Amino acid sequence: MTAARGTPGLTDQPPLRPHSAADSASDGGFPGIIGQSPPMRRLFRLVERVAASDSTVLVTGETGTGKGLVARAIHQRSRRSAGAFVALNCGAIPENLLESELFGHVRGAFTGATANKAGKFEAAHGGTLFLDEIGDMRPDLQVKLLRALEEGEFEPVGGCQTIRVDVRIIAATHRDLEARVAEGRFREDLFYRLYVIPLPLPPLRERPEDIPLLLDHFRVLFRNAGPTVLAGFTPSALDVLCAYPWPGNVREIRNLVERLTVLQAKAWIGPEDLPERVTAGAGTAVHAAPRVAIADQGICLNEAVTEFEKALILKSLEKTKWVKNQATKLLRLNRTTLVEKIKRHGIDTPPEAEDHRAASAG
């Protein structure tokens, strides 16, 4: 056996930045992974435990749940963090080129192979190789992948020199691999080689308490993308958004916030601004009780009461088209108290409300 040739390749993706409040709304310190719900806290704890080992991990979950972010978090916290994190989407590479992408090729191996090229396995030597959408790999290539995983060696396409590598594998798929094994579309031996540590990701519909966190995270991310700085979502819009099942998960919520920021020249997004597919079936989207989630570590009652008060004030202003005298009647407050609370909570009157009042006065 020959030693791995060349110098371990460096990932062409930017390194993860240190955790900050702007990066994540979680206490787990995972940049870009947003969540405080019990399912996400369980996931954070599992990621920390998995990262300390060198075992193969199979990340499963629906499209848009953040499988790539979880894979990066595992790598960053592992002993291989100084090495490369190399990602390959097996479903995005044409079948006739996937083998070369994985194992590299030698000059003349096929038409267009004008020089030797290292594959992803070799580039990830000393680090982590993330194989996304592993369930889409064709059967004959699964055999070669199994050998590389079990023996840590392979030959490049068209070559005869054996290359040994030290690589940790993290695989991911949105497919049911056990069903594909039963159908004969995925090798059983490869399935069990990958299924060392399964890491299922919860879909967004199973953690609705994280939806406001994600909306605010992406609001800040895209705050300068449109003609108006997006201040937030009205309580009625939040009700609708939290009731929506989000089949595209976090990716869908990110795309929606970006689209609303670019297309809606409004500071506050209301239900009328949301796409029909989001509002359909939501009805009035009014809950009998406020959304409350108490995490394992507890909740600050004062902060929760403050947020609930702010939400009620916003809802009353929205309902009365931001006419304070009418809002005071709904809240049974005097006008001075309401004005003081509006200032304390930093609630700004949206431009469209100012325009409406000006038109009414005229």
QUITAUR-V40012 format. One record per residue. RES is the residue in one small letter. SS is DSSP state (a for helix, b for strand, c for the rest). OMEGA is omega in radians with two decimals (* if undefined). D_CENTER is the distance of its C-alpha to the mean C-alpha in Angstrom with 2 decimals. Layout:
BEGIN
res:RES ss:SS omega:OMEGA d_center:D_CENTER
res:RES ss:SS omega:OMEGA d_center:D_CENTER
END
This chain:
BEGIN
res:m ss:c omega:3.12 d_center:40.81
res:t ss:b omega:3.10 d_center:39.99
res:a ss:c omega:3.10 d_center:37.64
res:a ss:c omega:-3.08 d_center:34.41
res:r ss:c omega:3.05 d_center:35.48
res:g ss:c omega:3.12 d_center:34.34
res:t ss:c omega:3.11 d_center:32.09
res:p ss:c omega:-3.07 d_center:28.58
res:g ss:c omega:3.09 d_center:26.40
res:l ss:c omega:3.12 d_center:24.00
res:t ss:c omega:3.12 d_center:20.44
res:d ss:c omega:3.11 d_center:20.19
res:q ss:c omega:-3.09 d_center:16.69
res:p ss:c omega:3.11 d_center:16.78
res:p ss:c omega:3.09 d_center:16.82
res:l ss:c omega:3.11 d_center:14.44
res:r ss:c omega:3.07 d_center:15.99
res:p ss:c omega:-3.10 d_center:17.43
res:h ss:c omega:3.04 d_center:15.53
res:s ss:c omega:-3.13 d_center:16.53
res:a ss:c omega:-3.14 d_center:16.08
res:a ss:c omega:-3.12 d_center:14.63
res:d ss:c omega:-3.01 d_center:11.86
res:s ss:c omega:3.09 d_center:10.76
res:a ss:c omega:-3.13 d_center:12.27
res:s ss:c omega:3.04 d_center:12.67
res:d ss:c omega:-3.07 d_center:15.92
res:g ss:c omega:3.13 d_center:14.64
res:g ss:c omega:3.13 d_center:14.31
res:f ss:c omega:-3.09 d_center:11.00
res:p ss:c omega:3.08 d_center:10.15
res:g ss:c omega:3.14 d_center:6.88
res:i ss:c omega:-2.99 d_center:5.91
res:i ss:c omega:3.06 d_center:7.43
res:g ss:c omega:3.04 d_center:9.93
res:q ss:c omega:-3.12 d_center:13.67
res:s ss:c omega:3.10 d_center:14.43
res:p ss:a omega:3.10 d_center:16.56
res:p ss:a omega:-3.13 d_center:14.25
res:m ss:a omega:3.11 d_center:11.65
res:r ss:a omega:3.05 d_center:14.72
res:r ss:a omega:3.11 d_center:16.08
res:l ss:a omega:3.14 d_center:13.09
res:f ss:a omega:-3.14 d_center:13.47
res:r ss:a omega:-3.14 d_center:17.17
res:l ss:a omega:3.11 d_center:16.91
res:v ss:a omega:3.12 d_center:14.87
res:e ss:a omega:-3.13 d_center:17.64
res:r ss:a omega:-3.12 d_center:20.30
res:v ss:a omega:-3.07 d_center:19.05
res:a ss:a omega:-3.09 d_center:18.70
res:a ss:c omega:-3.12 d_center:22.39
res:s ss:c omega:3.07 d_center:23.56
res:d ss:c omega:-3.05 d_center:23.84
res:s ss:c omega:3.06 d_center:23.25
res:t ss:c omega:-3.11 d_center:21.36
res:v ss:b omega:3.05 d_center:18.02
res:l ss:b omega:-3.13 d_center:16.81
res:v ss:b omega:3.14 d_center:13.15
res:t ss:b omega:3.14 d_center:13.20
res:g ss:c omega:-3.14 d_center:11.20
res:e ss:c omega:3.09 d_center:10.98
res:t ss:c omega:3.08 d_center:9.67
res:g ss:c omega:-3.12 d_center:6.23
res:t ss:c omega:3.06 d_center:5.23
res:g ss:c omega:-3.11 d_center:3.57
res:k ss:a omega:3.12 d_center:7.31
res:g ss:a omega:3.11 d_center:8.00
res:l ss:a omega:3.12 d_center:6.52
res:v ss:a omega:3.10 d_center:8.50
res:a ss:a omega:3.11 d_center:11.29
res:r ss:a omega:-3.14 d_center:11.63
res:a ss:a omega:3.10 d_center:11.87
res:i ss:a omega:-3.14 d_center:14.52
res:h ss:a omega:-3.07 d_center:16.33
res:q ss:a omega:-3.10 d_center:16.50
res:r ss:c omega:-3.12 d_center:18.11
res:s ss:c omega:3.09 d_center:20.40
res:r ss:c omega:3.14 d_center:23.91
res:r ss:c omega:-3.02 d_center:22.80
res:s ss:c omega:3.12 d_center:20.71
res:a ss:c omega:3.12 d_center:23.54
res:g ss:c omega:-3.07 d_center:23.36
res:a ss:c omega:2.92 d_center:21.30
res:f ss:b omega:-3.05 d_center:17.79
res:v ss:b omega:-3.10 d_center:18.35
res:a ss:b omega:3.09 d_center:15.94
res:l ss:b omega:3.07 d_center:17.45
res:n ss:b omega:-3.06 d_center:16.22
res:c ss:c omega:-3.14 d_center:19.21
res:g ss:c omega:-3.08 d_center:18.85
res:a ss:c omega:-3.12 d_center:18.98
res:i ss:c omega:3.08 d_center:22.19
res:p ss:c omega:-3.05 d_center:25.55
res:e ss:a omega:-3.09 d_center:27.14
res:n ss:a omega:3.14 d_center:30.15
res:l ss:a omega:-3.04 d_center:28.20
res:l ss:a omega:3.14 d_center:25.68
res:e ss:a omega:3.11 d_center:28.35
res:s ss:a omega:3.11 d_center:29.22
res:e ss:a omega:-3.12 d_center:25.62
res:l ss:a omega:-2.95 d_center:25.42
res:f ss:a omega:-3.11 d_center:28.96
res:g ss:c omega:3.11 d_center:30.33
res:h ss:b omega:3.08 d_center:33.73
res:v ss:c omega:-3.14 d_center:37.20
res:r ss:c omega:3.10 d_center:39.19
res:g ss:c omega:-3.10 d_center:40.80
res:a ss:c omega:3.10 d_center:38.63
res:f ss:c omega:-3.13 d_center:38.07
res:t ss:c omega:-3.12 d_center:38.75
res:g ss:c omega:3.12 d_center:36.95
res:a ss:c omega:-3.05 d_center:36.55
res:t ss:c omega:3.13 d_center:38.67
res:a ss:c omega:3.05 d_center:37.52
res:n ss:c omega:3.12 d_center:36.00
res:k ss:b omega:3.10 d_center:32.22
res:a ss:c omega:3.13 d_center:30.14
res:g ss:c omega:-3.09 d_center:27.25
res:k ss:a omega:3.12 d_center:23.82
res:f ss:a omega:-3.12 d_center:25.41
res:e ss:a omega:3.13 d_center:27.89
res:a ss:a omega:-3.09 d_center:25.48
res:a ss:c omega:-3.12 d_center:23.46
res:h ss:c omega:-3.11 d_center:26.73
res:g ss:c omega:-3.11 d_center:26.38
res:g ss:c omega:-3.05 d_center:22.59
res:t ss:b omega:3.06 d_center:19.71
res:l ss:b omega:-3.14 d_center:19.26
res:f ss:b omega:-3.14 d_center:15.94
res:l ss:b omega:-3.11 d_center:17.01
res:d ss:b omega:-3.13 d_center:14.32
res:e ss:c omega:-3.13 d_center:15.71
res:i ss:a omega:-3.11 d_center:18.71
res:g ss:a omega:-3.13 d_center:20.09
res:d ss:a omega:-3.09 d_center:21.19
res:m ss:c omega:-3.12 d_center:23.58
res:r ss:c omega:-3.01 d_center:27.23
res:p ss:a omega:-3.08 d_center:29.59
res:d ss:a omega:3.12 d_center:31.88
res:l ss:a omega:3.08 d_center:29.13
res:q ss:a omega:3.12 d_center:27.83
res:v ss:a omega:-3.13 d_center:31.26
res:k ss:a omega:3.10 d_center:30.96
res:l ss:a omega:3.13 d_center:27.50
res:l ss:a omega:3.13 d_center:28.92
res:r ss:a omega:3.14 d_center:31.75
res:a ss:a omega:3.14 d_center:29.60
res:l ss:a omega:-3.06 d_center:27.57
res:e ss:a omega:-3.04 d_center:30.75
res:e ss:a omega:-3.13 d_center:33.05
res:g ss:c omega:-3.14 d_center:30.91
res:e ss:b omega:-3.11 d_center:32.90
res:f ss:b omega:3.00 d_center:33.15
res:e ss:b omega:3.08 d_center:35.21
res:p ss:c omega:3.13 d_center:33.93
res:v ss:b omega:3.13 d_center:34.75
res:g ss:c omega:-3.10 d_center:38.48
res:g ss:c omega:3.13 d_center:39.11
res:c ss:c omega:3.13 d_center:40.98
res:q ss:c omega:3.12 d_center:39.95
res:t ss:b omega:-3.13 d_center:37.77
res:i ss:b omega:3.11 d_center:34.91
res:r ss:b omega:-3.14 d_center:33.63
res:v ss:c omega:3.04 d_center:30.24
res:d ss:c omega:-3.01 d_center:28.53
res:v ss:c omega:2.97 d_center:24.88
res:r ss:b omega:-3.09 d_center:22.29
res:i ss:b omega:2.91 d_center:20.35
res:i ss:b omega:3.14 d_center:16.82
res:a ss:b omega:3.14 d_center:16.44
res:a ss:b omega:3.08 d_center:13.81
res:t ss:b omega:3.01 d_center:14.52
res:h ss:c omega:-3.11 d_center:13.81
res:r ss:c omega:3.05 d_center:17.60
res:d ss:c omega:-3.05 d_center:20.05
res:l ss:a omega:3.12 d_center:21.74
res:e ss:a omega:3.09 d_center:24.54
res:a ss:a omega:3.13 d_center:25.47
res:r ss:a omega:3.04 d_center:25.53
res:v ss:a omega:3.14 d_center:27.77
res:a ss:a omega:3.13 d_center:30.05
res:e ss:c omega:-3.11 d_center:30.25
res:g ss:c omega:-3.10 d_center:31.21
res:r ss:c omega:3.09 d_center:28.31
res:f ss:c omega:-3.07 d_center:26.79
res:r ss:c omega:-3.13 d_center:29.04
res:e ss:a omega:-3.12 d_center:29.48
res:d ss:a omega:3.09 d_center:30.25
res:l ss:a omega:3.11 d_center:27.10
res:f ss:a omega:-3.11 d_center:25.03
res:y ss:a omega:3.07 d_center:26.65
res:r ss:a omega:3.12 d_center:26.33
res:l ss:a omega:-3.00 d_center:22.52
res:y ss:c omega:3.11 d_center:22.40
res:v ss:c omega:3.08 d_center:23.39
res:i ss:b omega:3.08 d_center:20.50
res:p ss:b omega:-3.11 d_center:18.26
res:l ss:b omega:-3.14 d_center:14.84
res:p ss:b omega:3.12 d_center:13.60
res:l ss:c omega:-3.12 d_center:10.18
res:p ss:c omega:3.03 d_center:10.96
res:p ss:c omega:-3.04 d_center:10.29
res:l ss:a omega:-3.12 d_center:9.77
res:r ss:a omega:3.12 d_center:13.55
res:e ss:a omega:3.08 d_center:14.39
res:r ss:c omega:-3.05 d_center:13.03
res:p ss:a omega:3.14 d_center:14.28
res:e ss:a omega:3.10 d_center:15.22
res:d ss:a omega:-3.08 d_center:11.69
res:i ss:a omega:3.09 d_center:11.82
res:p ss:a omega:3.11 d_center:14.22
res:l ss:a omega:-3.13 d_center:12.24
res:l ss:a omega:3.11 d_center:9.25
res:l ss:a omega:-3.12 d_center:12.12
res:d ss:a omega:3.11 d_center:13.90
res:h ss:a omega:-3.12 d_center:11.27
res:f ss:a omega:3.02 d_center:10.94
res:r ss:a omega:3.12 d_center:14.68
res:v ss:a omega:-3.11 d_center:15.47
res:l ss:a omega:-3.08 d_center:13.48
res:f ss:c omega:-3.00 d_center:15.47
res:r ss:c omega:-3.12 d_center:18.56
res:n ss:c omega:-3.07 d_center:20.87
res:a ss:c omega:-3.07 d_center:19.80
res:g ss:c omega:-3.10 d_center:22.36
res:p ss:c omega:-3.13 d_center:25.99
res:t ss:c omega:3.10 d_center:25.39
res:v ss:c omega:-3.11 d_center:23.24
res:l ss:c omega:-3.13 d_center:21.08
res:a ss:c omega:3.13 d_center:22.16
res:g ss:b omega:-3.10 d_center:20.12
res:f ss:b omega:3.12 d_center:20.39
res:t ss:c omega:3.12 d_center:23.61
res:p ss:a omega:3.13 d_center:23.83
res:s ss:a omega:3.09 d_center:24.75
res:a ss:a omega:3.10 d_center:21.72
res:l ss:a omega:3.11 d_center:19.50
res:d ss:a omega:-3.14 d_center:21.48
res:v ss:a omega:-3.09 d_center:20.81
res:l ss:a omega:3.13 d_center:17.07
res:c ss:a omega:3.11 d_center:16.86
res:a ss:a omega:-3.12 d_center:19.15
res:y ss:c omega:-3.04 d_center:17.23
res:p ss:c omega:3.09 d_center:15.62
res:w ss:c omega:3.12 d_center:12.60
res:p ss:c omega:3.10 d_center:13.20
res:g ss:c omega:3.06 d_center:10.48
res:n ss:a omega:-3.00 d_center:7.92
res:v ss:a omega:3.12 d_center:5.01
res:r ss:a omega:3.14 d_center:6.28
res:e ss:a omega:-3.13 d_center:9.59
res:i ss:a omega:3.08 d_center:9.47
res:r ss:a omega:-3.12 d_center:8.64
res:n ss:a omega:3.14 d_center:11.48
res:l ss:a omega:-3.12 d_center:13.67
res:v ss:a omega:3.11 d_center:13.75
res:e ss:a omega:-3.13 d_center:14.56
res:r ss:a omega:3.13 d_center:17.18
res:l ss:a omega:3.14 d_center:18.70
res:t ss:a omega:-3.09 d_center:19.02
res:v ss:a omega:-2.98 d_center:20.79
res:l ss:a omega:-3.09 d_center:22.95
res:q ss:c omega:3.14 d_center:23.89
res:a ss:c omega:-3.09 d_center:26.33
res:k ss:c omega:3.09 d_center:25.95
res:a ss:c omega:-3.10 d_center:25.00
res:w ss:b omega:3.13 d_center:24.11
res:i ss:b omega:3.11 d_center:22.38
res:g ss:c omega:3.14 d_center:24.32
res:p ss:a omega:-3.12 d_center:24.14
res:e ss:a omega:-3.13 d_center:26.37
res:d ss:a omega:-3.06 d_center:23.84
res:l ss:c omega:3.12 d_center:21.17
res:p ss:c omega:-3.10 d_center:21.23
res:e ss:a omega:-3.12 d_center:23.63
res:r ss:a omega:3.11 d_center:21.20
res:v ss:a omega:-3.08 d_center:19.38
res:t ss:a omega:-3.11 d_center:22.72
res:a ss:c omega:3.11 d_center:24.55
res:g ss:c omega:-3.13 d_center:25.48
res:a ss:c omega:-3.10 d_center:24.34
res:g ss:c omega:3.10 d_center:28.02
res:t ss:c omega:3.12 d_center:28.70
res:a ss:c omega:3.11 d_center:25.44
res:v ss:c omega:-3.14 d_center:27.51
res:h ss:c omega:3.12 d_center:26.99
res:a ss:c omega:3.14 d_center:30.08
res:a ss:c omega:3.11 d_center:28.48
res:p ss:c omega:3.09 d_center:25.76
res:r ss:c omega:-3.12 d_center:22.32
res:v ss:c omega:3.05 d_center:22.77
res:a ss:c omega:3.13 d_center:20.73
res:i ss:c omega:-3.13 d_center:22.42
res:a ss:b omega:-3.09 d_center:20.40
res:d ss:c omega:-3.07 d_center:22.29
res:q ss:c omega:3.10 d_center:23.44
res:g ss:b omega:-3.08 d_center:24.86
res:i ss:c omega:3.07 d_center:24.67
res:c ss:c omega:-3.06 d_center:26.69
res:l ss:a omega:-3.11 d_center:28.97
res:n ss:a omega:3.13 d_center:30.12
res:e ss:a omega:-3.14 d_center:26.69
res:a ss:a omega:3.12 d_center:25.82
res:v ss:a omega:3.12 d_center:29.18
res:t ss:a omega:3.14 d_center:28.70
res:e ss:a omega:3.14 d_center:25.39
res:f ss:a omega:3.10 d_center:27.07
res:e ss:a omega:3.13 d_center:30.08
res:k ss:a omega:-3.14 d_center:28.10
res:a ss:a omega:3.13 d_center:26.41
res:l ss:a omega:3.12 d_center:29.92
res:i ss:a omega:3.11 d_center:31.39
res:l ss:a omega:-3.11 d_center:28.78
res:k ss:a omega:3.14 d_center:29.32
res:s ss:a omega:3.11 d_center:33.07
res:l ss:a omega:3.12 d_center:33.02
res:e ss:a omega:-3.10 d_center:30.94
res:k ss:a omega:-3.11 d_center:33.33
res:t ss:c omega:-3.12 d_center:36.35
res:k ss:c omega:3.04 d_center:35.05
res:w ss:c omega:3.02 d_center:35.07
res:v ss:c omega:-2.99 d_center:38.77
res:k ss:a omega:-3.13 d_center:39.17
res:n ss:a omega:3.11 d_center:42.51
res:q ss:a omega:3.12 d_center:41.10
res:a ss:a omega:3.13 d_center:38.02
res:t ss:a omega:3.12 d_center:40.42
res:k ss:a omega:3.12 d_center:42.13
res:l ss:a omega:-3.08 d_center:38.98
res:l ss:a omega:-3.13 d_center:38.09
res:r ss:c omega:3.10 d_center:41.79
res:l ss:c omega:2.96 d_center:41.71
res:n ss:c omega:-3.00 d_center:44.12
res:r ss:a omega:-3.13 d_center:42.98
res:t ss:a omega:3.14 d_center:43.31
res:t ss:a omega:3.14 d_center:41.02
res:l ss:a omega:3.14 d_center:38.35
res:v ss:a omega:3.12 d_center:38.58
res:e ss:a omega:-3.14 d_center:38.29
res:k ss:a omega:3.10 d_center:35.16
res:i ss:a omega:3.12 d_center:33.57
res:k ss:a omega:-3.10 d_center:34.35
res:r ss:a omega:-3.12 d_center:33.15
res:h ss:c omega:3.12 d_center:29.72
res:g ss:c omega:-3.12 d_center:29.51
res:i ss:c omega:-3.14 d_center:29.30
res:d ss:c omega:3.10 d_center:30.24
res:t ss:c omega:-3.13 d_center:31.96
res:p ss:c omega:-3.11 d_center:30.06
res:p ss:a omega:-3.10 d_center:32.21
res:e ss:a omega:3.09 d_center:32.65
res:a ss:a omega:3.08 d_center:34.25
res:e ss:a omega:3.14 d_center:36.63
res:d ss:a omega:-3.12 d_center:37.53
res:h ss:a omega:-3.14 d_center:38.21
res:r ss:a omega:3.13 d_center:40.51
res:a ss:a omega:-3.14 d_center:42.29
res:a ss:a omega:-3.13 d_center:42.94
res:s ss:a omega:3.13 d_center:44.25
res:a ss:a omega:-3.12 d_center:46.53
res:g ss:c omega:* d_center:47.82
END
